[in-house]
Structure formats: C-alpha cells, structure tokens
Amino acid sequence: MNKLLKIFNQKVPSSDVSFINKKYKSLRYSPSFKVTGNVEDDKGLTIRRSVVFTGRQLIRASSNLSQGKLLYKLAAFTSNDIGSKINIIEFGTCVGISGMYLLAGMNKETGGKLTTFEGISELAEISKNNFDEFLQNKKLFKSKYDIKLGRFKDTVVNHITKLNEPIHLAFVDGDHSEKTTLKLHNLLKKVLHTDGIIIHDDISDSEEMERAWEKIKMEEGANKIAVLKLGGMPSRGIVFMSGHGQKEVQTYDLDNFFERILRRLFRKFKI
Ligand SMILES: C[S@@+](CC[C@H](N)C(=O)[O-])C[C@H]1O[C@@H](n2cnc3c(N)ncnc32)[C@H](O)[C@@H]1O
C-alpha cells in the first residue's frame, strides 16, 4: 500500500486551515523589527549581530498553504494511525505557521503535543501568541504545544535525551547546514517511533542541503524516501521509517502546472 497516496488523498477542511492561511498572508503587512543576538562565525567565534526581519522575509521563511496542507495531512494520518496522543517535534518555529498546521492535523479526540524549537525570542513570542489564538479559536483543547527557546546546540540534545515517549512526526526546518541537518536526522532516529516520519525542508536550497539530503537518501534507501516538489524543484524530503510501501523514491508536485510556471518565473526574475 502506497502510504503517501493515502496521505495525499485525505481531505483538509478549509475551516481547519483558513485561520492559519490568513495569518500567513497577513505577515506581509507585519511591521519590520530588529533582532540583536550572538552568532558564531566560520571559526566558531561568538560575534554580536543585528538582523532586521521584514514581513516579506517572514512569508518567505514560513510554510505556504500547499506545504501546510501536507503537514496537516501527515499529522492527521499519523494521529489516526497511532490511534492515541501523538508527539510531534519541529526544529525551526519562526512565527508558528507550520506549527499551527501540525496542531490542526492532530486528531481532535486524542490530541497530542507539538514541541518546537526556536532561537530568536521575538519569533518565539509571536508564535506563542499565534498558537494560543489558534487553539482557542478552533477549540483544540487536546492539542498542546511547548516552545523551546535557544540555539539548537544548547536545547535539542538535552531535550531528546530526556524523552520517555517516542516521537511520531518530526519537521526539520531550521539550521540548513549539512552538519546540523545530518546531526538532527541521526538524533531523531534514536527517538522515533518505528512508524515515525521525518520531514526535511529546503532540500535543494543550497549545495550543503543537497549533499545532506543525498546522504540521507543513500543511508535510508529508496523504499523510505519521498520528495515533494514546488515549482518543479525538490522542496521537502520525507523519510518513512517503516517504508512507504513502494520500491522506488516517490515524487509528488505540491503545486499545479500554472503555479509551477509562475514559481519558475518568480525564481528566474528574483521577484
Ligand atoms: C525557515 S524558518 C522556520 C519556518 C517554519 N517552520 C514554517 O514553515 O512556518 C527557520 C527558523 O529556524 C530558526 N533557527 C535556525 N537555526 C537555528 C538554530 N541553530 N537554533 C535555533 N533556531 C534556529 C530561525 O530563527 C527561524 O525562525
């Protein structure tokens, strides 16, 4: 049985996700804000740096409706498959758009918990407000969340080593270096449920990510790998720990023909 087709064929009621899509679209008009913090340079030295976040950047960093609906479907499928509370982990919260799709997909009766990691306190604060408003608005009383604030290297290992329940679904969408991507992938495998699923974002955004994804594909094998395309380009990679039911890598387009052409034009002219 092709798991991915089953996942794709689920319906996403627009009433479940319209709130999230409105939040996503409204990011365009959100005021710019400046964040100052410590980052490491190439030599591992800590330097002070300021970054200005604009609404457009937040939109670009966040999951769009097609990507979000698939996150919803993955959470819904896993939730119903497990038949009880599910545990979802996310690396890279930003303003909580993907997190809200993951919360929305959880079975309303059995619920679950989303643990999401973010390094920038201003973003964590916005996502907290978004999660609270969303859960309240949709009356999702059994879906819980926890935002872990801090750099992945200071928060993730500490959290994972203390877990006493398996993770069912993981979304890796933060530090897109080859080293961190592989490290997070291998760490997740230690705590993943036997039927668990890992989603990696931006698998062809840089040479580092292409290398990391190639290594993951080789290590896991084609029968566990699916690739989601946006604008005809590999965008998100999915690893099904117990296989997806087919021998070959599964590839799916998240957008339709016209959206693909538009995306290509946007990319070409850097709009
Ligand atoms: C692409 S955005 C996440 C978008 C979000 N998952 C969505 O789809 O709506 C990546 C986020 O990861 C955070 N991040 C990146 N590297 C990090 C690190 N090493 N530690 C903590 N947070 C990090 C960034 O601050 C940013 O908010």
The ligand as an SDF file (V2000), in Angstrom:
LIG
                    3D

 27 29  0  0  0  0  0  0  0  0999 V2000
   12.6120   28.5810    7.8400 C   0  0  0  0  0  0  0  0  0  0  0  0
   12.2340   29.1620    9.4510 S   0  0  0  0  0  0  0  0  0  0  0  0
   11.0090   28.0200   10.0130 C   0  0  0  0  0  0  0  0  0  0  0  0
    9.7000   28.1680    9.3150 C   0  0  0  0  0  0  0  0  0  0  0  0
    8.5700   27.3860    9.9190 C   0  0  0  0  0  0  0  0  0  0  0  0
    8.9650   26.0150   10.1740 N   0  0  0  0  0  0  0  0  0  0  0  0
    7.3830   27.3820    8.9640 C   0  0  0  0  0  0  0  0  0  0  0  0
    7.4150   26.6030    7.9910 O   0  0  0  0  0  0  0  0  0  0  0  0
    6.4480   28.1640    9.1660 O   0  0  0  0  0  0  0  0  0  0  0  0
   13.6410   28.6260   10.3660 C   0  0  0  0  0  0  0  0  0  0  0  0
   13.6390   29.0850   11.8230 C   0  0  0  0  0  0  0  0  0  0  0  0
   14.6610   28.3390   12.4950 O   0  0  0  0  0  0  0  0  0  0  0  0
   15.3270   29.1750   13.4100 C   0  0  0  0  0  0  0  0  0  0  0  0
   16.7010   28.6540   13.5410 N   0  0  0  0  0  0  0  0  0  0  0  0
   17.6130   28.4660   12.5430 C   0  0  0  0  0  0  0  0  0  0  0  0
   18.7550   27.9580   13.0260 N   0  0  0  0  0  0  0  0  0  0  0  0
   18.5830   27.8150   14.3600 C   0  0  0  0  0  0  0  0  0  0  0  0
   19.4100   27.3330   15.4160 C   0  0  0  0  0  0  0  0  0  0  0  0
   20.6310   26.8740   15.1780 N   0  0  0  0  0  0  0  0  0  0  0  0
   18.9070   27.3190   16.6660 N   0  0  0  0  0  0  0  0  0  0  0  0
   17.6410   27.7730   16.9150 C   0  0  0  0  0  0  0  0  0  0  0  0
   16.8100   28.2370   15.9570 N   0  0  0  0  0  0  0  0  0  0  0  0
   17.2700   28.2620   14.6970 C   0  0  0  0  0  0  0  0  0  0  0  0
   15.2880   30.5710   12.7620 C   0  0  0  0  0  0  0  0  0  0  0  0
   15.3770   31.5860   13.7410 O   0  0  0  0  0  0  0  0  0  0  0  0
   13.9590   30.5560   12.0280 C   0  0  0  0  0  0  0  0  0  0  0  0
   12.9480   31.1480   12.7870 O   0  0  0  0  0  0  0  0  0  0  0  0
  1  2  1  0
  2  3  1  0
  2 10  1  0
  3  4  1  0
  4  5  1  0
  5  6  1  0
  5  7  1  0
  7  8  2  0
  7  9  1  0
 10 11  1  0
 11 12  1  0
 11 26  1  0
 12 13  1  0
 13 14  1  0
 13 24  1  0
 14 15  1  0
 14 23  1  0
 15 16  2  0
 16 17  1  0
 17 18  1  0
 17 23  2  0
 18 19  1  0
 18 20  2  0
 20 21  1  0
 21 22  2  0
 22 23  1  0
 24 25  1  0
 24 26  1  0
 26 27  1  0
M  CHG  2   2   1   9  -1
M  END
$$$$
